[in-house]
Amino acid sequence: MQLHKMTGVMGLVLLPVLLTCTLEPGRAAMANRAALHLMPVPARITTGEGKLVIDAGFSVALTGYQEPRLVSALERFVRRLEQRTGIPMPAPVPGDPGRATIVVQCEGADEAVQSVRADESYVLEIKPQQAKLTAPTPLGIMHGLETLLQLVDTDSESFAFAVIQIQDQPRFPWRGLMLDPCRHWQPIDVIKRNIDGMAAVKLNVLHWHLSEDQGFRVESKLFPKLHGMGSDGKYFSQDQVREVVAYARERGIRVIPEFDMPGHTAAWFVGYPELASAPGPYMIERHWGIFDPCMDPSKESLYPFLDAVIGEMAQLFPDEYFHIGGDEVSGKHWKDSPTIQAFMAKNNQKDIGEFHAYFNKRLSAILTRHNKKMIGWDEILHPDLPKNIVVQSWRGQASLAEGARKGFTGILSNGWYLDHMLTAASHYQVDPLDKQAASLSDEEKARIWGGEACMWSEFVVPENIDSRVWPRMAAIAERLWSPQEVKDVDDMYRRLEFVSRDLEALGLTHRSSYPVMLQRLAGNHAVEPVRILSDVLEPVKFYTRGGTREYASFTPLNRLVDATRPESDAARRFGRAVDRALGSKSELQALAPQLRRQLDVWRDNSARLKPILDDSFLLKEAAPLSEALSALAATGLQALDYIESGKAPDESWLAHQKALLEQPKKPPTECLIMILPAINKLVQATAVKH
Amino acid sequence: MQLHKMTGVMGLVLLPVLLTCTLEPGRAAMANRAALHLMPVPARITTGEGKLVIDAGFSVALTGYQEPRLVSALERFVRRLEQRTGIPMPAPVPGDPGRATIVVQCEGADEAVQSVRADESYVLEIKPQQAKLTAPTPLGIMHGLETLLQLVDTDSESFAFAVIQIQDQPRFPWRGLMLDPCRHWQPIDVIKRNIDGMAAVKLNVLHWHLSEDQGFRVESKLFPKLHGMGSDGKYFSQDQVREVVAYARERGIRVIPEFDMPGHTAAWFVGYPELASAPGPYMIERHWGIFDPCMDPSKESLYPFLDAVIGEMAQLFPDEYFHIGGDEVSGKHWKDSPTIQAFMAKNNQKDIGEFHAYFNKRLSAILTRHNKKMIGWDEILHPDLPKNIVVQSWRGQASLAEGARKGFTGILSNGWYLDHMLTAASHYQVDPLDKQAASLSDEEKARIWGGEACMWSEFVVPENIDSRVWPRMAAIAERLWSPQEVKDVDDMYRRLEFVSRDLEALGLTHRSSYPVMLQRLAGNHAVEPVRILSDVLEPVKFYTRGGTREYASFTPLNRLVDATRPESDAARRFGRAVDRALGSKSELQALAPQLRRQLDVWRDNSARLKPILDDSFLLKEAAPLSEALSALAATGLQALDYIESGKAPDESWLAHQKALLEQPKKPPTECLIMILPAINKLVQATAVKH
């Protein structure tokens, strides 16, 4: 560490200043420019003068500790740098560190199985002649290489890395994404490309939700009816599981399997009804929700079965943790079963909760026998369980804090359900150590290890899952990695745009799938008017969509709501522009022409879209949305007229507009028109003197 | 065949009428609408009334002859239909033909090794209750499935196939694409995705140019120094070759390898200098052009070597033809070699041509021993060679006709060099039986088997090769498949747009690579102004680019010229609009606002682009182009003013504009501004009274 040699030192406190300064061209500002694209923001940045040129002479030398994982990480790095620059680059070879563009120095090996105890830190020092990346382990090197790729910049002379020094480590050791290939099948390429995306934003846990009412998605050689009768043939073979685990380890990511028990288990019972609390036969569940089928913990024969299954799966997944789910047990079949009721009475189990805790205790013993520690959802929290379990909280910081006070470790998922279709900003503002957790002691806080975003898959297929995970996931990744003080929302959005582009280049499809889905809706018509509408829409939030119509496993997800993005960039930008325009007279003058141009396009779109809607059975349901957008835009234009002229509208106009503004809030639609709040502000502003 | 049952019968003569009629919504017109997207146009279409609905109940039944290739073709078809509709579809299972949506009936097997003699015909009959696809062979079934996918349409009720009957077979039996992974390495995924594209437009020959001065690209187990020293490690393993051959056969495509001899062989000599006409040592050639290194046909030791290499390669490539290149022998090393001169004198070989023919005759014997027939470029044409050779003509129809008269078989490539960066229209207008070949007798014409487009790779990398092949290749594919009478250029462009979209969905990257390359140029700036400029540019034509600057193997192909498309759709559309506007006063009135809007965008673009150019070392060379575009647009706007006002411009304005219009024609640029001719027409039109 040679921070004193640099021209400017900037610690945590200065960071938000750097990150909100405007982008200036020119050489001196290159380090600032470069830092402007980093996401997650590193723990400590020191900017300098000058740059390290990237040209055809580029090379990397690896010194210190060596292992194949480092070599392949460097090879991937060089390929991505080649893709980024278009400069053909030879494979990295063990070269002379004195002459290399980048010297990568690793000090030692990672644990054989990556854990929360891993040292993920790295130091990156870029000087005009050479860059040096040092880290105690390959994991730190991998994180540093991702930072390097985000630092690539172009100026009037060359591609270059800015002269900069970065000292970085994560705030939380558990930074995860949960993928659910059960509700809708997500094949191995979906999993792998999402692992690539996770590595790019320094996440380190893939939580793989592998069994559900709707599918048992891993091959079991011991009990082949699990996947054979419980998956419609859509499951990961054991070879594929090993491939994913190895792929993730190559990228510094742990893989934790979830086998949800004792509820969410209908798919198990198709082949093995004897495990269930109620008599069969059972079918794979084809609908979404919380269902009654549940294992029967009173049956002693259940435990050897689970011991064998868990033993088999424990062999496939080297991670020390094993997720047993444990959520959403309806309890109906337990209450309805005389044998279970008798068992509970005999064992003095006063309620379903105690019966469930009994099951978890038995499970815990099985996991221990297979050298695994338990992780489960809030419901598993019970004093009888050992303190080494991890509670994953879908309930929130209060639940997490309660666990921490009792000595349990926890991670947060509440607020990070990607399927709720919330904004990146809303996810970004969630903090595991916020709210009730803020008042914990330091020792208790240390039990909160981080968090995981959850991508439940009721409404995603491989075609659109990436657009529901990315780029919003990157904002959550920053919350989990970067210093707590980093929380400027505007700056997050600015950087998210760059990260989103890089993620698409890495192979994710969150951008490229959009025009394809819109074209399907447009049929053989021009897609542009469909895009203009779709760009300002978002799917309804939380669990609203499930209530709008009948959905089941095989319902095509090929409608407008499936193409729209969880967050409308167009509407957000328009909203920001309206806010600025209403802030001062000069801003209003400056921005009005641009607002009018945008509103013109929206107002005119309904007429352009109509013949397409009329000719597309998939799109015709969007007619009310399309008309509402045009009407809102017309209102916005009229409101601008009033505001700019300083003339107050009469009451009847205001009343009419207010009625209009209420209209699109009422379904039957599954999409929301996201410019509505901004139009509303314009209407409100007509009453104010400008 | 039940043509009489259909409501309308339409043979070849009516086809152009159908294909230029406008797209009408509504149910009755569905068959016409559907036929409007077919490319290549089938030999015979009969339209009907109604449609066959595609919904979640969709199924396919295979009757008659069965083989695994048919099963996988059906599986791919269902996956693409699923992608197209977004409707989840189960794998095709042997089902009840009575209840299937589509019955596929194949009558028998293809040849074990596909040849020009293959029957590629099929009959497709779509009725409201069921479709039937019948063909004598799997090859015909595959072509029919591609037609079916092009018939998928959306209307106000459903996805559907129109009721239609198609009886189809190709005009020529040899319809190829040559790919060159030698100049710039093109890995296996590039080859495979282009095979997918070929199958989609019913091409049937992949000509794989595998050795060159710049690389020997196949693993040789017998002579490992061929690829080991001649490829920089970038070669196809024998397993990969088998994979490509199998992949192509699964899709009805022959694979013909080319090992170019005796010239274009520098890469062979790196490991085996003893094969050459001049003493070594030799290096892999790093530049583009025609070079002197050449095999020494006077050395008897050459022939056992070639016998072994060809024998080894003949095992990998089952096709009956083997391409020996034979082009562009400079002859210098032959003339300079006393031993070769002595050999020629001793054998009464009067010139280099006879010496070359001697070599080809020896090669021909080797090929025959390995059960291969020879194909080579024009230069191999010599009376001494057997009549079963095929001559691939880069010289043109005259050369082809001369061969045909002498009894030789030929295929055309002249006019179809994709690297010349010509328009789809220009390629579309080329016909193997046109020009000198038009006057051949029927028997002689039958010797012209078709043609191949050639994608020489001096200026393409995997990132942009697809954009140089597609969608223009589809226009050539239509020329080779469809009746000679199908030649409406406007209609070709209209259908090309649909095909291009489908090809991208199939995995080609001709569209998706464009924004990525533009973003690289824009660095971290907004890409839009770069796109506006790039959209109206085309790379310089023919071999002009090689003369503009020093190019070599490792020169990055990451500049504006590499991102621009071979054909500017924006400029073509603008040009057509200008033509229409200048055609009548009413058209002028109708189109002027739209022309002005477009010209405004171009005129204003230079100011928007300037800060980006100033900050991008890759883009700054485009400043003159950017300024010229703005100036041309300003000229166009002024010209429109004159034309609309009916006021003639003064001489000095005209003189000034004429000078301006000359400017962009002068390099140092590698790109052409394609709106120049249309602006010129507007300026010319100012002199005419409107």
Interface residues (C-beta under 8 A of the other chain):
Chain A: L23 P25 R33 H37 A56 Q83 R84 T85 G86 I87 P88 D153 T154 D155 S156 E157 S158 F159 V461 E463 F498 R501 A505 S512 V516 M517 Q519 R520 G523 N524 F554 P556 L557 N558 D562 P611 D614 D615 S616 F617 L618 K620
Chain B: L23 P25 R33 H37 A56 Q83 R84 T85 G86 I87 P88 D153 T154 D155 S156 E157 S158 F159 V461 E463 F498 R501 A505 S512 V516 M517 Q519 R520 G523 N524 F554 P556 L557 N558 D562 P611 D614 D615 S616 F617 L618 K620
